[in-house]
Amino acid sequence: MRTDYDIIVLGAGPAGLTAGIYAARAHRSVLVLDTGTIGGQTVLSYHVANYPGVGETSGRALSQSMLQQARAFGCDVKAFARIANIDLTARRKTITLKDGTALTATAVVLASGGVPRKLGVEGEQRFGGRGISYCATCDGDFFTDRPIAVVGGGNSALEEAVALTRYASHVTVIHEFEHFQAEPWIIAEARANEKISFLMNQRVLGFSGGAELAAVQSVDKQTGVATETHVDGCFVFIGYVPNSDAFADQVKLTERGEVVTDDTLQTSLPGVFAAGDVRQKRVRQVTTAVADGTIAALAALEFLSELAA
């Protein structure tokens, strides 16, 4: 693998792969680098039905299609990279791997996404992998014909709750508000599913069980009435924490750790752009990540052209 590129894209989710496709198609040398698997959080989606022109598919299948397209245009892609240091401040940006390899580029697109947000309550860490999961695609079939809970009230929570009814005997959706933050169509679909019930206005207090998860404890935020929901599994979908720690001291971030960008998706550093869930934005969907990747790549290409002029 070469070590010197025109553009390095940090992150191989939909935003990063799209940036790689556009930049490589412009005949620039491009590396898409990810510390995890190809596809980012998209591979955790069991069912994707609203990606234009594709129809119903899985997040993993959609990610693999993007990967093949990026490589077809000559984009280098490396997964499970072990990064030791990132320096975005110099004219030539450098990403140093733990084996000592220094990868350099004139422009960088930060598309590092995020990780599932945790509840931070009693028993969550203890039952992680023993009943508590953050990935329906990964773990849904482990709970075939067994009762489970889903914590959350956004699009992801309700979409995955519906998907999990393919396996579970019953799904209890536990949400901290009296209303959902999801789109009306998925709310209607979830409410119409006979295998789904709802516990609203609930604050999750903790998890209990023996060797495996057995129950979720919650309390009604208005009445103070406690509820114990007996389940074999619990899936938590309450948003994501941006993966920005590795460069937090170099680019401007919001209080939540999201990268601040302008309309061209350039960050506070020249030649450094951001796309997808890692940046400050209101809507986080595969389609908006792809749009970000497009804009960031085109802006990076313009940046390179201006340097060469």
PADRENGU-281664 format. One record per residue: x, y, z of N, C-alpha, C in turn; chain. Coordinates in steps of 0.001 Angstrom, whole numbers. Layout:
N
(doba (X Y Z) (X Y Z) (X Y Z) A)
...
//
This chain:
309
(doba (830 -1196 0) (0 0 0) (871 1255 0) A)
(doba (534 2214 -862) (1281 3458 -895) (1011 4239 394) A)
(doba (1820 5242 676) (1668 6007 1919) (1393 7485 1678) A)
(doba (1537 7946 444) (1342 9359 139) (150 9528 -805) A)
(doba (-824 10361 -408) (-2056 10511 -1169) (-2412 11986 -1363) A)
(doba (-3288 12221 -2319) (-3882 13548 -2441) (-4894 13778 -1317) A)
(doba (-5726 12765 -1088) (-6792 12874 -96) (-6847 11593 739) A)
(doba (-6923 11759 2050) (-7216 10642 2947) (-8596 10885 3553) A)
(doba (-9441 9879 3474) (-10771 9930 4075) (-10742 9057 5324) A)
(doba (-11011 9657 6456) (-10985 8923 7725) (-12392 8451 8059) A)
(doba (-12658 7182 7729) (-13971 6609 7971) (-14531 5987 6713) A)
(doba (-15029 4745 6814) (-15515 4011 5639) (-16998 3696 5731) A)
(doba (-17766 4631 6311) (-19215 4534 6257) (-19714 5128 4941) A)
(doba (-21017 5342 4806) (-21553 5908 3562) (-20932 7247 3191) A)
(doba (-20690 8126 4170) (-20084 9430 3879) (-18658 9261 3366) A)
(doba (-17880 8440 4049) (-16488 8242 3659) (-16342 7546 2327) A)
(doba (-17138 6510 2095) (-17055 5787 826) (-17501 6668 -343) A)
(doba (-18528 7483 -112) (-18965 8400 -1170) (-17880 9420 -1485) A)
(doba (-17253 9958 -448) (-16145 10890 -675) (-15034 10214 -1472) A)
(doba (-14752 8958 -1150) (-13732 8215 -1877) (-14099 8002 -3327) A)
(doba (-15379 7688 -3576) (-15844 7480 -4948) (-15659 8743 -5779) A)
(doba (-16108 9872 -5255) (-16026 11125 -6008) (-14581 11567 -6227) A)
(doba (-13761 11452 -5187) (-12379 11906 -5312) (-11566 11005 -6233) A)
(doba (-11769 9689 -6133) (-11028 8756 -6984) (-11480 8863 -8432) A)
(doba (-12748 9121 -8653) (-13252 9261 -10020) (-12675 10510 -10693) A)
(doba (-12248 11471 -9858) (-11599 12680 -10386) (-10105 12454 -10623) A)
(doba (-9700 11180 -10557) (-8313 10774 -10828) (-7337 11325 -9787) A)
(doba (-7798 11430 -8555) (-6921 11767 -7439) (-6580 10483 -6681) A)
(doba (-5395 10465 -6069) (-5027 9318 -5241) (-5750 9460 -3902) A)
(doba (-6479 8413 -3528) (-7356 8491 -2359) (-7223 7232 -1512) A)
(doba (-7170 7441 -212) (-7213 6336 753) (-8400 6544 1679) A)
(doba (-9242 5535 1795) (-10311 5528 2792) (-9859 4601 3918) A)
(doba (-9751 5164 5094) (-9158 4459 6236) (-10177 4369 7364) A)
(doba (-10362 3193 7935) (-11318 3029 9023) (-10709 2178 10132) A)
(doba (-11006 2532 11357) (-10508 1757 12501) (-11377 530 12769) A)
(doba (-12533 458 12110) (-13429 -686 12275) (-13726 -1338 10948) A)
(doba (-14925 -1887 10848) (-15320 -2583 9637) (-15817 -1597 8580) A)
(doba (-15852 -2024 7355) (-16357 -1195 6269) (-17874 -1037 6416) A)
(doba (-18348 195 6261) (-19788 449 6317) (-20234 1236 7518) A)
(doba (-19387 1307 8560) (-19749 2064 9750) (-21031 1571 10387) A)
(doba (-21829 2510 10912) (-23066 2138 11586) (-24104 1569 10631) A)
(doba (-23943 1812 9334) (-24926 1317 8365) (-25024 -201 8381) A)
(doba (-23912 -880 8627) (-23948 -2347 8609) (-24779 -2897 9762) A)
(doba (-25103 -2053 10753) (-25919 -2498 11874) (-27409 -2461 11555) A)
(doba (-27767 -1871 10418) (-29177 -1755 10041) (-29625 -3022 9320) A)
(doba (-30576 -3697 9922) (-31073 -4943 9336) (-31836 -4669 8041) A)
(doba (-32554 -3546 8017) (-33464 -3294 6918) (-33331 -1844 6471) A)
(doba (-32986 -1624 5216) (-32934 -288 4630) (-33927 -260 3470) A)
(doba (-34951 604 3579) (-35996 623 2560) (-36177 1991 1925) A)
(doba (-35419 3006 2384) (-35657 4364 1882) (-34451 4965 1173) A)
(doba (-33532 4103 710) (-32410 4611 -70) (-32853 4678 -1520) A)
(doba (-32892 5864 -2121) (-33493 6023 -3456) (-32874 5123 -4518) A)
(doba (-33744 4492 -5283) (-33300 3706 -6428) (-32843 2304 -6120) A)
(doba (-32790 1945 -4850) (-32263 635 -4462) (-33382 -316 -4059) A)
(doba (-34430 197 -3442) (-35466 -674 -2910) (-35035 -1234 -1571) A)
(doba (-35650 -2302 -1143) (-35334 -2873 153) (-34025 -3647 95) A)
(doba (-33177 -3382 1081) (-31888 -4061 1160) (-31449 -4050 2611) A)
(doba (-30265 -4565 2876) (-29688 -4502 4218) (-28577 -3470 4231) A)
(doba (-28259 -2980 5416) (-27162 -2027 5535) (-25848 -2616 5083) A)
(doba (-25643 -3889 5365) (-24396 -4543 4963) (-24287 -4643 3445) A)
(doba (-25375 -5015 2789) (-25356 -5136 1329) (-25123 -3785 673) A)
(doba (-25764 -2744 1198) (-25584 -1405 636) (-24137 -947 801) A)
(doba (-23552 -1231 1966) (-22160 -845 2225) (-21203 -1569 1298) A)
(doba (-21442 -2851 1057) (-20571 -3613 167) (-20643 -3102 -1264) A)
(doba (-21825 -2670 -1674) (-21967 -2103 -3013) (-21164 -813 -3140) A)
(doba (-21218 25 -2111) (-20440 1267 -2107) (-18939 973 -2128) A)
(doba (-18526 -27 -1348) (-17119 -406 -1299) (-16620 -849 -2674) A)
(doba (-17381 -1696 -3347) (-16988 -2182 -4671) (-16876 -1034 -5667) A)
(doba (-17791 -79 -5564) (-17761 1061 -6469) (-16534 1928 -6226) A)
(doba (-16211 2155 -4948) (-15033 2959 -4614) (-13760 2303 -5141) A)
(doba (-13629 1009 -4943) (-12434 302 -5409) (-12363 268 -6933) A)
(doba (-13523 214 -7577) (-13547 197 -9034) (-12980 1486 -9614) A)
(doba (-13105 2584 -8887) (-12568 3868 -9342) (-11109 4073 -8915) A)
(doba (-10527 3067 -8260) (-9125 3139 -7883) (-8853 3615 -6478) A)
(doba (-9877 3654 -5656) (-9724 4116 -4272) (-9129 2992 -3418) A)
(doba (-8075 3310 -2666) (-7551 2357 -1685) (-8447 2383 -444) A)
(doba (-8755 1226 91) (-9610 1132 1282) (-8954 197 2280) A)
(doba (-8811 672 3500) (-8200 -153 4551) (-9084 -126 5796) A)
(doba (-9492 -1316 6253) (-10300 -1434 7459) (-9438 -1861 8639) A)
(doba (-9977 -1713 9829) (-9335 -2132 11077) (-7919 -1551 11226) A)
(doba (-7776 -301 10816) (-6494 385 10959) (-6256 748 12418) A)
(doba (-5048 570 12873) (-4691 918 14251) (-3916 2233 14208) A)
(doba (-4626 3309 14547) (-4070 4655 14430) (-3425 5093 15741) A)
(doba (-2187 5570 15630) (-1465 6051 16804) (-1591 7560 16967) A)
(doba (-1601 8287 15845) (-1631 9750 15941) (-2179 10364 14660) A)
(doba (-2866 11491 14812) (-3391 12236 13679) (-2928 13680 13797) A)
(doba (-2264 14198 12764) (-1811 15593 12738) (-2424 16272 11519) A)
(doba (-3388 17156 11787) (-4095 17855 10715) (-3638 19298 10548) A)
(doba (-2687 19716 11357) (-2347 21143 11409) (-1343 21575 10345) A)
(doba (-505 20669 9889) (506 21030 8886) (-110 21047 7490) A)
(doba (642 21589 6529) (151 21588 5153) (-38 20170 4655) A)
(doba (910 19286 4948) (747 17870 4652) (217 17194 5899) A)
(doba (-1015 16701 5832) (-1637 16040 6970) (-1046 14639 7123) A)
(doba (-889 14194 8356) (-262 12899 8610) (-1105 12065 9563) A)
(doba (-1332 10837 9173) (-1966 9853 10047) (-957 8734 10257) A)
(doba (-512 8584 11495) (511 7594 11820) (-130 6358 12423) A)
(doba (161 5206 11842) (-359 3945 12355) (517 3431 13496) A)
(doba (-9 2512 14259) (726 1995 15411) (1945 1176 15007) A)
(doba (1998 723 13758) (3193 5 13313) (4272 967 12813) A)
(doba (4004 2280 12939) (4985 3287 12546) (4789 3855 11156) A)
(doba (3893 3284 10370) (3643 3785 9022) (3012 5176 9083) A)
(doba (3583 6123 8339) (3050 7482 8285) (2337 7669 6952) A)
(doba (1035 7905 7001) (221 8149 5819) (9 9650 5682) A)
(doba (331 10215 4532) (240 11662 4358) (-700 12023 3214) A)
(doba (-1288 13236 3321) (-2180 13730 2283) (-2254 15243 2363) A)
(doba (-2613 15856 1249) (-2789 17307 1227) (-4133 17702 1812) A)
(doba (-5142 16857 1626) (-6482 17128 2164) (-6996 15898 2903) A)
(doba (-7803 16149 3913) (-8387 15066 4710) (-9886 15307 4852) A)
(doba (-10655 14240 4709) (-12089 14284 4982) (-12344 13458 6237) A)
(doba (-12834 14102 7274) (-13171 13418 8518) (-14583 12846 8393) A)
(doba (-14679 11534 8312) (-15974 10864 8181) (-16035 9690 9154) A)
(doba (-15573 9950 10362) (-15364 8891 11354) (-16623 8478 12094) A)
(doba (-17754 9122 11796) (-19028 8659 12338) (-19147 8770 13837) A)
(doba (-19830 7793 14416) (-20037 7795 15860) (-20219 6384 16376) A)
(doba (-20359 6279 17685) (-20597 4990 18333) (-21914 5078 19098) A)
(doba (-22586 3949 19306) (-23861 3994 20019) (-23728 4637 21402) A)
(doba (-24679 5518 21700) (-24718 6162 23015) (-25252 5174 24041) A)
(doba (-24619 5113 25181) (-25044 4205 26237) (-25906 4934 27268) A)
(doba (-26693 4163 27986) (-27570 4736 28999) (-26807 5172 30239) A)
(doba (-25744 4424 30555) (-24956 4751 31734) (-25655 4419 33040) A)
(doba (-26400 3315 33064) (-27145 2935 34262) (-26620 1623 34828) A)
(doba (-27091 1305 36012) (-26667 99 36727) (-26938 -1154 35888) A)
(doba (-25908 -1981 35742) (-26040 -3259 35060) (-25804 -3211 33571) A)
(doba (-25701 -2017 32987) (-25535 -1949 31538) (-24218 -2580 31099) A)
(doba (-23155 -2260 31784) (-21860 -2836 31424) (-21816 -4327 31737) A)
(doba (-22385 -4704 32861) (-22367 -6104 33286) (-23055 -7017 32279) A)
(doba (-24179 -6562 31718) (-24942 -7420 30813) (-24672 -7125 29336) A)
(doba (-23664 -6304 29066) (-23258 -6091 27684) (-22786 -7395 27073) A)
(doba (-23395 -7822 25979) (-23062 -9107 25362) (-23710 -10286 26053) A)
(doba (-24445 -10029 27130) (-25166 -11089 27842) (-26638 -10710 27985) A)
(doba (-27138 -10098 26926) (-28537 -9689 26906) (-28729 -8277 26398) A)
(doba (-27753 -7404 26639) (-27838 -6026 26155) (-27034 -5895 24872) A)
(doba (-27660 -5292 23873) (-27024 -5130 22570) (-27346 -3752 22011) A)
(doba (-26499 -3313 21086) (-26706 -2037 20385) (-26805 -2280 18884) A)
(doba (-27006 -3531 18498) (-27018 -3898 17080) (-28039 -5004 16821) A)
(doba (-29183 -4634 16233) (-30215 -5620 15935) (-29759 -6613 14881) A)
(doba (-29032 -6132 13875) (-28541 -7016 12821) (-27607 -8080 13367) A)
(doba (-26750 -7654 14311) (-25754 -8582 14861) (-26389 -9647 15753) A)
(doba (-27358 -9229 16576) (-27788 -10081 17682) (-29259 -10464 17677) A)
(doba (-30026 -9973 16701) (-31461 -10221 16724) (-31834 -11683 16757) A)
(doba (-31160 -12512 15970) (-31548 -13920 15888) (-31228 -14710 17146) A)
(doba (-30429 -14131 18051) (-30167 -14809 19325) (-31421 -14849 20200) A)
(doba (-32389 -14023 19873) (-33578 -13899 20726) (-34832 -14394 20025) A)
(doba (-34672 -15381 19174) (-35811 -15983 18486) (-36786 -16584 19496) A)
(doba (-38050 -16175 19372) (-39144 -16650 20240) (-38933 -16285 21711) A)
(doba (-38223 -15194 21945) (-37995 -14731 23322) (-38402 -13264 23437) A)
(doba (-38850 -12817 24617) (-39270 -11422 24796) (-38066 -10491 24945) A)
(doba (-38147 -9350 24300) (-37062 -8373 24381) (-37631 -6972 24569) A)
(doba (-36744 -6046 24892) (-37099 -4629 24988) (-36229 -3838 24032) A)
(doba (-36742 -2701 23594) (-35981 -1730 22823) (-36093 -400 23547) A)
(doba (-34958 221 23847) (-34953 1510 24519) (-34678 2596 23493) A)
(doba (-35577 3573 23398) (-35412 4672 22453) (-36712 5039 21788) A)
(doba (-36738 6193 21124) (-37964 6641 20486) (-37755 7359 19181) A)
(doba (-36571 7256 18602) (-36296 7869 17308) (-36519 6883 16177) A)
(doba (-36140 7293 14967) (-36311 6425 13800) (-35622 5083 13970) A)
(doba (-34359 5113 14424) (-33595 3864 14552) (-34266 2909 15524) A)
(doba (-34703 3429 16671) (-35318 2573 17688) (-36569 1888 17164) A)
(doba (-37447 2645 16520) (-38697 2057 16051) (-38491 1180 14824) A)
(doba (-37596 1573 13929) (-37309 735 12769) (-36744 -606 13205) A)
(doba (-35825 -580 14162) (-35221 -1835 14621) (-36207 -2639 15467) A)
(doba (-37089 -1953 16188) (-38115 -2675 16949) (-38993 -3487 16000) A)
(doba (-39396 -2871 14893) (-40198 -3582 13895) (-39397 -4741 13306) A)
(doba (-38132 -4494 12963) (-37294 -5547 12397) (-37110 -6705 13373) A)
(doba (-37005 -6401 14659) (-36771 -7436 15663) (-37989 -8329 15885) A)
(doba (-39176 -7887 15459) (-40345 -8759 15583) (-40229 -9978 14660) A)
(doba (-39285 -9950 13726) (-39030 -11144 12909) (-38517 -12287 13773) A)
(doba (-37902 -11957 14891) (-37296 -12957 15765) (-38044 -13095 17091) A)
(doba (-38193 -11991 17786) (-38675 -12017 19172) (-40151 -12408 19265) A)
(doba (-40505 -12983 20409) (-41907 -13303 20656) (-42698 -12037 20956) A)
(doba (-42031 -11060 21580) (-42673 -9775 21862) (-41589 -8721 22061) A)
(doba (-41890 -7486 21657) (-40963 -6368 21810) (-41648 -5265 22604) A)
(doba (-41034 -4865 23711) (-41523 -3738 24501) (-40632 -2538 24241) A)
(doba (-41203 -1481 23698) (-40452 -252 23450) (-40553 630 24692) A)
(doba (-39403 979 25253) (-39345 1820 26446) (-38774 3174 26038) A)
(doba (-39549 4238 26266) (-39138 5566 25805) (-39300 6583 26926) A)
(doba (-38380 7535 27001) (-38370 8466 28123) (-39356 9626 27987) A)
(doba (-39965 9781 26817) (-40929 10867 26626) (-42319 10308 26317) A)
(doba (-43311 11204 26318) (-44676 10796 26021) (-44941 10758 24523) A)
(doba (-43989 11244 23734) (-44138 11251 22289) (-42836 10756 21668) A)
(doba (-42915 10273 20427) (-41741 9781 19723) (-41099 10898 18907) A)
(doba (-39795 10738 18632) (-39074 11675 17781) (-38916 11135 16358) A)
(doba (-39579 10036 16082) (-39447 9371 14787) (-40403 9956 13754) A)
(doba (-40208 9556 12494) (-41086 9971 11420) (-42455 9302 11590) A)
(doba (-43536 9977 11162) (-44892 9437 11349) (-45097 8052 10770) A)
(doba (-44461 7754 9623) (-44701 6464 8979) (-44197 5301 9807) A)
(doba (-43030 5472 10462) (-42504 4358 11258) (-43225 4264 12599) A)
(doba (-43710 5393 13119) (-44530 5347 14334) (-45791 4536 14058) A)
(doba (-46432 4832 12920) (-47651 4116 12561) (-47381 2627 12353) A)
(doba (-46261 2306 11711) (-45928 902 11462) (-45673 158 12768) A)
(doba (-44970 809 13692) (-44687 177 14982) (-45966 -12 15797) A)
(doba (-46815 999 15812) (-48063 904 16588) (-49004 -141 16005) A)
(doba (-48914 -379 14707) (-49792 -1351 14069) (-49300 -2788 14238) A)
(doba (-48084 -2962 14724) (-47515 -4298 14878) (-48000 -4925 16183) A)
(doba (-48677 -6049 16074) (-49279 -6692 17244) (-48248 -7243 18223) A)
(doba (-47004 -7376 17783) (-45963 -7922 18665) (-45217 -6830 19436) A)
(doba (-45633 -5564 19263) (-44952 -4456 19930) (-45896 -3777 20916) A)
(doba (-45397 -3541 22132) (-46121 -2729 23117) (-45207 -1590 23563) A)
(doba (-45766 -618 24271) (-45030 607 24554) (-45115 983 26034) A)
(doba (-43971 1389 26575) (-43888 1984 27910) (-43342 3394 27716) A)
(doba (-44212 4393 27859) (-43828 5772 27567) (-43512 6535 28845) A)
(doba (-42775 7635 28675) (-42414 8531 29776) (-41624 7805 30862) A)
(doba (-40784 6881 30439) (-40041 6036 31373) (-38561 6402 31406) A)
(doba (-38014 6493 32582) (-36570 6651 32749) (-36007 5306 33170) A)
(doba (-35103 4766 32372) (-34504 3474 32692) (-33562 3634 33872) A)
(doba (-33776 2819 34901) (-32959 2883 36117) (-31813 1888 36094) A)
(doba (-32039 733 35462) (-30984 -272 35459) (-31458 -1594 34903) A)
(doba (-30532 -2557 34923) (-30785 -3901 34410) (-30430 -4916 35498) A)
(doba (-31137 -6027 35497) (-30861 -7055 36504) (-30967 -8435 35882) A)
(doba (-30430 -9417 36608) (-30463 -10794 36153) (-29387 -11599 36841) A)
(doba (-29200 -12823 36394) (-28148 -13671 36939) (-26967 -13680 35989) A)
(doba (-26750 -14831 35345) (-25685 -14894 34351) (-26063 -14127 33099) A)
(doba (-27366 -14032 32827) (-27874 -13313 31663) (-28909 -12285 32117) A)
(doba (-29176 -11340 31245) (-30179 -10316 31532) (-31548 -10937 31746) A)
(doba (-32273 -10425 32756) (-33606 -10945 33049) (-34675 -9854 33109) A)
(doba (-34270 -8600 33376) (-35286 -7560 33524) (-34694 -6173 33344) A)
(doba (-35586 -5246 32940) (-35242 -3830 32840) (-36071 -3080 33871) A)
(doba (-35409 -2286 34704) (-36117 -1478 35695) (-36262 -47 35179) A)
(doba (-37481 497 35295) (-37726 1869 34872) (-38742 2513 35792) A)
(doba (-38862 3836 35674) (-39810 4572 36507) (-40518 5606 35650) A)
(doba (-41810 5765 35888) (-42573 6781 35185) (-42128 8152 35669) A)
(doba (-41701 9001 34775) (-41135 10295 35142) (-42171 11235 35737) A)
(doba (-43442 10996 35471) (-44491 11870 35985) (-45092 11357 37285) A)
(doba (-45408 10055 37329) (-46082 9501 38502) (-45129 8904 39531) A)
(doba (-43920 8571 39105) (-42975 7941 40015) (-43206 6451 40204) A)
(doba (-44127 5874 39454) (-44425 4445 39562) (-43326 3639 38882) A)
(doba (-42783 2671 39624) (-41703 1841 39093) (-42265 661 38316) A)
(doba (-41542 248 37265) (-41936 -884 36434) (-40737 -1798 36214) A)
(doba (-40972 -3095 36307) (-39935 -4066 35973) (-40423 -4873 34772) A)
(doba (-39690 -4765 33678) (-40061 -5447 32444) (-39178 -6672 32274) A)
(doba (-39789 -7845 32326) (-39035 -9099 32243) (-38775 -9451 30778) A)
(doba (-37515 -9482 30431) (-37102 -9753 29050) (-35834 -10602 29058) A)
(doba (-35560 -11208 27929) (-34308 -11958 27761) (-33230 -11116 27093) A)
(doba (-33664 -10016 26440) (-32706 -9148 25759) (-33191 -7722 25724) A)
(doba (-32256 -6796 25564) (-32603 -5385 25453) (-31676 -4716 24444) A)
(doba (-32277 -4022 23481) (-31531 -3299 22458) (-31660 -1806 22716) A)
(doba (-30528 -1124 22781) (-30508 298 23128) (-30197 1118 21879) A)
(doba (-31136 2018 21526) (-30963 2896 20368) (-31314 4324 20783) A)
(doba (-30371 5019 21391) (-30631 6368 21890) (-29660 7381 21290) A)
(doba (-29203 7092 20087) (-28328 8032 19409) (-26872 7603 19440) A)
(doba (-26014 8511 18970) (-24602 8207 18815) (-23730 9301 19403) A)
(doba (-22532 8902 19803) (-21514 9838 20269) (-20493 9992 19151) A)
(doba (-20223 11228 18676) (-19298 11409 17557) (-17905 10867 17864) A)
(doba (-17296 10229 16867) (-15917 9740 16988) (-14946 10871 16643) A)
(doba (-14782 11797 17557) (-13946 12968 17283) (-12802 13137 18271) A)
(doba (-12662 12210 19207) (-11624 12356 20245) (-10222 12445 19662) A)
(doba (-9959 11716 18579) (-8598 11634 18038) (-8105 12951 17461) A)
(doba (-9024 13860 17145) (-8615 15163 16585) (-9336 16319 17275) A)
(doba (-9814 16066 18481) (-10613 17062 19202) (-9852 18344 19503) A)
(doba (-8550 18252 19645) (-7755 19430 19982) (-7252 20168 18748) A)
(doba (-7703 19757 17557) (-7185 20360 16328) (-8250 21087 15513) A)
(doba (-9503 20615 15558) (-10580 21277 14818) (-11653 21734 15805) A)
(doba (-12415 22710 15407) (-13471 23236 16269) (-14608 22236 16387) A)
(doba (-15042 21998 17647) (-16135 21074 17921) (-17250 21779 18686) A)
(doba (-18446 21204 18639) (-19534 21665 19487) (-19352 21075 20887) A)
(doba (-20218 21451 21805) (-20153 20900 23158) (-20400 19393 23168) A)
(doba (-21083 18912 22149) (-21374 17476 22065) (-20279 16714 21328) A)
(doba (-19219 17403 20913) (-18114 16743 20227) (-18296 16620 18739) A)
(doba (-19275 17324 18162) (-19505 17283 16715) (-18597 18300 16026) A)
(doba (-18083 17940 14862) (-17190 18825 14117) (-17998 19950 13475) A)
(doba (-17543 21180 13674) (-18199 22349 13096) (-17655 22574 11687) A)
(doba (-18553 22772 10706) (-18149 22989 9315) (-18878 24194 8738) A)
(doba (-18352 24687 7602) (-19074 25717 6858) (-19916 25052 5776) A)
(doba (-20444 25840 4839) (-21331 25281 3817) (-20626 24310 2872) A)
(doba (-19307 24440 2745) (-18555 23518 1892) (-18073 22298 2673) A)
(doba (-18448 22242 3936) (-18052 21188 4870) (-16577 21253 5240) A)
(doba (-15955 22420 5047) (-14604 22616 5563) (-14676 22892 7061) A)
(doba (-13728 22347 7786) (-13650 22554 9226) (-12897 23855 9511) A)
(doba (-12503 24042 10747) (-11747 25231 11128) (-10316 25202 10612) A)
(doba (-9886 24086 10023) (-8545 23973 9456) (-8609 23908 7935) A)
(doba (-7775 24669 7231) (-7737 24591 5767) (-7367 23183 5304) A)
(doba (-8091 22700 4294) (-7790 21382 3748) (-8351 20228 4538) A)
(doba (-9084 20526 5595) (-9694 19470 6409) (-11212 19649 6355) A)
(doba (-11903 18619 5917) (-13342 18663 5726) (-13988 17573 6590) A)
(doba (-15283 17679 6807) (-15981 16685 7625) (-17291 16303 6964) A)
(doba (-17680 15034 7106) (-18898 14534 6474) (-19529 13449 7330) A)
(doba (-20846 13367 7284) (-21544 12303 7990) (-21825 12619 9440) A)
(doba (-21995 11564 10232) (-22462 11706 11604) (-21482 12401 12542) A)
(doba (-20226 12519 12152) (-19251 13154 13029) (-19404 14673 13047) A)
(doba (-20077 15231 12059) (-20186 16681 11988) (-21505 17172 12570) A)
(doba (-21545 18460 12874) (-22747 19070 13437) (-23833 19138 12366) A)
(doba (-24955 18492 12634) (-26060 18472 11675) (-27321 18016 12388) A)
(doba (-28453 18304 11810) (-29727 17960 12440) (-30216 16572 12035) A)
(doba (-30084 16244 10757) (-30618 14976 10251) (-29479 14013 9960) A)
(doba (-29591 12803 10483) (-28576 11775 10269) (-29224 10552 9638) A)
(doba (-29070 10454 8322) (-29588 9345 7541) (-28501 8920 6559) A)
(doba (-28661 7729 5957) (-27693 7285 4963) (-27646 8285 3805) A)
(doba (-28803 8772 3393) (-28848 9710 2273) (-28144 11023 2594) A)
(doba (-28273 11514 3817) (-27591 12768 4162) (-26096 12547 4313) A)
(doba (-25697 11348 4749) (-24270 11028 4830) (-23650 10991 3439) A)
(doba (-24367 10392 2488) (-23893 10335 1103) (-23780 11747 521) A)
(doba (-24767 12597 811) (-24716 13985 344) (-23507 14705 929) A)
(doba (-23260 14493 2221) (-22089 15096 2865) (-20796 14640 2191) A)
(doba (-20709 13342 1925) (-19502 12812 1295) (-19253 13430 -59) A)
(doba (-20329 13656 -801) (-20220 14294 -2113) (-19695 15720 -1980) A)
(doba (-20325 16493 -1102) (-19947 17905 -931) (-18513 18028 -428) A)
(doba (-18158 17208 561) (-16812 17279 1129) (-15751 16904 91) A)
(doba (-16026 15874 -716) (-15060 15460 -1735) (-14880 16547 -2786) A)
(doba (-15967 17136 -3241) (-15872 18189 -4250) (-15138 19413 -3699) A)
(doba (-15379 19719 -2429) (-14669 20846 -1807) (-13184 20537 -1658) A)
(doba (-12858 19289 -1317) (-11451 18895 -1197) (-10754 18952 -2555) A)
(doba (-11451 18530 -3602) (-10891 18597 -4949) (-10636 20048 -5368) A)
(doba (-11560 20932 -5038) (-11374 22354 -5343) (-10196 22929 -4569) A)
(doba (-10056 22489 -3312) (-8930 22925 -2487) (-7602 22524 -3136) A)
(doba (-7526 21289 -3620) (-6293 20816 -4272) (-6013 21615 -5547) A)
(doba (-7050 21897 -6297) (-6884 22647 -7541) (-6377 24057 -7264) A)
(doba (-6892 24681 -6226) (-6462 26035 -5882) (-5003 26059 -5439) A)
(doba (-4569 25007 -4732) (-3150 24942 -4319) (-2241 24802 -5528) A)
(doba (-2716 24085 -6528) (-1887 23838 -7707) (-1860 25016 -8677) A)
(doba (-2822 25932 -8536) (-2936 27056 -9478) (-1781 28045 -9310) A)
//
